[in-house]
Amino acid sequence: MPTCPLFLLSTIMTRFAKALFIVSLVILGFSHALAKSKTDICIMTYNIRLSADDGVNKWTNRSADNIKMLEYYSPDLIGMQEVRPDQLADLDANLSSYGHVGAGRDDGKNEGEHCPIFYKKNRFVLIKSGNFALSENPNVYGVKGWDASYPRIATWAILKDRKTGKKIAYFNTHLDNDGVTARREGIKLVLERAKQIAPKLPLLISGDFNCTDATAPFDILNAAGLKSIYQLSPIVYGPKFSYHDYGRAKPEELELLDYVFVSKAFDVKRCRVIQDKPEGHYLSDHYPVIAQIQY
């Protein structure tokens, strides 16, 4: 008996619907798994030491080796401190795989030290960025805030991860070397701006904090739900200090001043202080600090 064409068509449509349903479930499951999967970010904080009359350690002697070091470790994100305009020009000319944002602390444009954020262009898309002074008047640059010895600045960026489509907020700064109040109020200001600019995004804060743990800036950050990479990392390698004054610091003067703080969205897998030294000079008077994090 011949098969009814309508019955045959109905059977085909039923099978197609089932197949389509199964494919939809697979796609949905894959998308859900992708959304839940974590991805690695390599982040570095590094005070490169401004270009000054440092004898054998002057910037013109150090610049090429700094470029090589950064290319070797190839972090996805770098927060730098003490970057003068001439140094920024050298970094920009030689680190072609990176984009960067930042401004000079003296005028909010190009003059004075920068705290730039460098990001791998093949990994992140810059959504927006900005800067503010660490003082009672954050929109006025070149002013010493509170009891600070120098004007200070913070730079921030909202970045979209090309791998996941997720956005993160990254703030980078350099707290004052003398002012206890300036360090405390400065980090409060960074947190306030982070809440205003990116209240719901995963947050990273890096910098030369010019203080060690068990001080007010650390208590303030911890109270806000951020932890340092040293607090969270199961693997910590390298010396227990980052500042060394070109190898001249006495043992009691060796301090860990350079940190990355992460919000609860991040896991820290490992971190280290990079104690590399080229022949004939140091890379900086601080060692770079690098970490592998996930979110």
C-alpha positions in Angstrom: 0.0 0.0 0.0 1.5 3.4 -1.0 2.6 5.7 1.8 0.3 8.7 2.2 2.3 11.9 1.1 0.8 13.9 4.0 1.9 11.2 6.5 5.4 11.1 5.0 5.6 14.9 5.2 4.4 14.9 8.8 7.0 12.3 9.7 9.8 14.4 8.1 8.6 17.5 9.8 8.5 15.7 13.2 12.0 14.4 12.8 13.3 17.8 11.6 11.7 19.4 14.7 13.3 16.9 17.0 16.7 17.4 15.3 16.3 21.2 15.6 15.4 20.8 19.3 18.5 18.7 20.0 20.7 21.2 18.1 19.2 24.1 20.1 19.9 22.2 23.4 23.5 21.6 22.3 24.0 25.3 21.4 22.4 26.5 24.6 24.5 24.1 26.7 27.7 25.2 24.9 26.8 28.9 25.3 26.0 28.3 29.0 29.3 26.5 29.5 31.2 29.2 27.7 29.6 31.8 29.9 30.6 29.9 33.0 34.1 29.0 31.8 37.0 31.1 33.2 39.7 32.6 31.2 43.3 33.6 32.2 44.7 37.1 32.3 48.4 37.9 32.8 48.7 41.2 34.6 51.8 43.2 35.6 52.4 46.2 37.8 55.7 48.0 37.3 57.3 51.2 38.6 59.8 51.8 35.8 61.7 54.6 37.6 61.5 58.0 35.9 64.2 59.1 33.5 66.7 60.9 35.7 70.4 61.3 36.2 70.9 57.8 37.6 74.4 57.1 36.3 74.8 53.7 34.8 71.1 53.1 35.5 69.8 56.1 33.5 66.9 55.4 31.2 68.9 55.4 27.9 70.9 52.4 29.3 67.8 50.6 30.6 65.2 51.2 27.9 66.1 48.5 25.5 66.3 45.8 28.2 62.9 47.0 29.6 61.4 46.5 26.2 62.9 43.0 25.9 61.7 42.1 29.4 58.1 43.2 28.6 58.1 41.4 25.3 59.4 38.2 27.0 56.8 38.1 29.8 54.2 39.5 27.5 51.5 40.4 30.0 48.0 41.1 28.8 47.7 44.1 31.0 50.4 46.4 32.5 50.0 49.2 35.0 53.1 51.4 35.1 54.2 54.2 37.3 56.7 57.1 37.1 56.6 57.0 33.3 57.9 60.3 31.9 56.9 61.6 28.4 60.2 60.5 26.8 59.9 57.0 28.3 56.3 56.8 27.2 57.4 57.6 23.7 60.0 54.8 23.8 57.5 52.3 25.1 54.9 53.3 22.5 57.3 53.1 19.6 58.6 49.6 20.6 55.5 47.8 22.1 53.4 47.8 18.9 51.1 45.0 20.2 49.9 47.2 23.0 47.6 50.1 23.2 47.8 52.5 26.2 45.9 55.2 28.0 47.1 57.7 30.6 48.0 61.4 31.3 50.7 63.4 32.9 50.2 64.2 36.6 51.4 67.8 36.2 48.7 69.0 33.7 46.4 66.0 33.1 47.7 65.9 29.5 51.4 65.1 28.7 53.5 66.9 31.4 55.0 65.0 34.3 54.9 61.4 35.4 52.2 59.1 34.0 50.5 56.0 35.4 49.6 54.5 32.1 47.7 51.3 31.5 49.0 49.2 28.6 46.7 46.5 27.2 47.2 43.8 24.5 45.2 45.0 21.4 44.6 41.5 20.2 43.1 40.6 23.6 41.2 43.7 24.7 39.0 46.4 23.2 39.2 49.8 24.9 35.7 51.0 25.7 36.5 54.1 27.6 39.1 55.6 29.9 40.0 58.6 32.0 42.3 60.1 34.6 41.9 62.0 37.9 44.2 63.6 40.4 44.6 62.2 43.9 43.7 65.3 45.9 40.8 67.1 47.4 40.1 68.5 43.9 40.4 65.4 41.6 39.7 67.4 38.4 42.6 69.8 39.0 46.1 68.5 38.1 49.5 69.4 39.4 48.3 69.9 42.9 49.6 68.1 46.0 46.7 66.4 47.8 46.4 66.3 51.6 50.0 65.9 53.0 51.5 64.5 49.8 55.0 65.4 48.7 54.1 65.3 45.0 51.1 65.6 42.8 49.6 62.2 42.2 47.3 60.7 39.5 45.2 57.7 38.7 44.3 56.3 35.3 41.4 54.0 34.6 40.1 51.9 31.6 37.0 49.9 30.8 38.2 47.0 28.6 36.2 44.4 26.7 37.8 40.9 26.6 37.8 39.7 23.0 37.9 36.1 24.3 34.8 36.2 26.4 33.0 39.4 25.5 33.1 40.4 29.2 34.1 43.9 30.4 36.5 44.7 33.2 37.4 47.9 35.0 41.1 48.6 35.6 42.5 51.4 37.8 46.2 52.1 38.1 47.9 54.6 40.4 51.0 55.7 42.4 50.3 56.6 46.1 52.5 59.2 47.8 55.8 58.2 49.3 55.5 60.5 52.3 51.9 61.4 53.0 50.2 58.9 55.3 46.9 60.8 54.9 47.4 61.2 51.2 47.8 57.4 50.8 44.7 56.7 52.8 42.5 59.4 51.2 44.0 58.6 47.7 42.9 55.0 47.8 39.5 56.0 49.1 39.2 58.3 46.1 40.2 55.5 43.7 37.5 53.2 45.2 34.9 56.0 45.1 35.6 56.6 41.4 35.5 52.9 40.6 32.0 52.7 42.2 30.9 55.7 40.1 32.4 54.6 36.8 32.0 50.8 36.9 29.9 49.7 39.9 29.1 46.2 38.6 32.2 45.3 36.7 35.0 43.0 37.8 37.7 45.4 39.2 41.5 45.5 39.2 43.6 48.1 41.0 47.3 48.1 40.6 50.1 50.5 41.6 53.1 51.4 43.6 51.4 51.9 47.0 54.5 53.2 48.8 53.4 51.2 51.8 53.2 47.6 53.0 50.3 45.5 54.2 48.8 46.1 57.6 48.5 49.8 56.7 45.4 51.9 56.1 45.2 51.5 52.2 45.2 47.7 52.6 42.6 47.8 55.3 40.4 50.1 53.1 40.7 47.8 50.0 40.1 44.7 52.0 37.0 46.2 53.6 35.7 47.0 50.1 36.0 43.4 49.1 39.4 43.5 47.2 42.3 41.3 48.0 45.9 41.5 46.9 47.4 38.9 44.7 49.7 37.9 47.5 46.8 37.3 49.8 45.0 35.0 47.3 47.7 33.3 45.3 48.5 29.6 46.2 51.9 30.0 44.5 54.1 33.0 45.3 57.6 33.1 43.8 60.6 35.5 44.0 61.9 37.8 46.7 59.6 39.3 49.3 60.4 42.8 48.2 59.9 44.8 45.1 61.8 48.1 45.9 65.6 47.8 46.0 67.0 51.2 45.0 69.1 49.8 42.2 70.5 47.1 44.5 71.6 49.7 47.0 68.9 49.3 49.7 69.9 47.9 53.0 68.1 44.7 54.1 65.8 46.7 56.4 64.9 49.0 53.5 63.8 46.3 51.1 60.0 46.5 50.9 57.2 45.1 48.9 55.5 48.2 47.6 54.0 47.1 44.3 50.6 45.4 44.3 47.6 44.2 42.3 44.3 44.1 44.0 41.3 42.1 42.6 37.6 42.0 43.3 35.8 38.8 44.1 35.2 38.1 40.4 38.8 37.0 40.1 40.8 34.0 41.1 44.6 34.3 41.5 46.5 31.3 40.2 50.1 32.4 40.8 52.2 35.5 41.2 55.9 36.5 41.4 58.3 39.4 41.8 60.6 39.3 38.7 64.1 39.7 40.0 65.7 39.9 36.5 68.9 42.0 36.1 70.6 42.7 32.8 74.4 42.9 32.7 75.7 46.3 33.7 72.6 47.9 35.1 69.2 47.3 36.6 65.8 47.5 34.8 64.5 49.9 37.5 64.8 50.7 41.2 61.7 48.4 41.6 61.2 44.9 40.4 58.1 44.2 38.2 55.3 42.1 39.8 53.4 39.7 37.6 50.3 37.5 38.2 48.1 35.0 36.5 44.5 35.6 37.3 41.2 34.1 36.2 37.6 35.4 35.9 
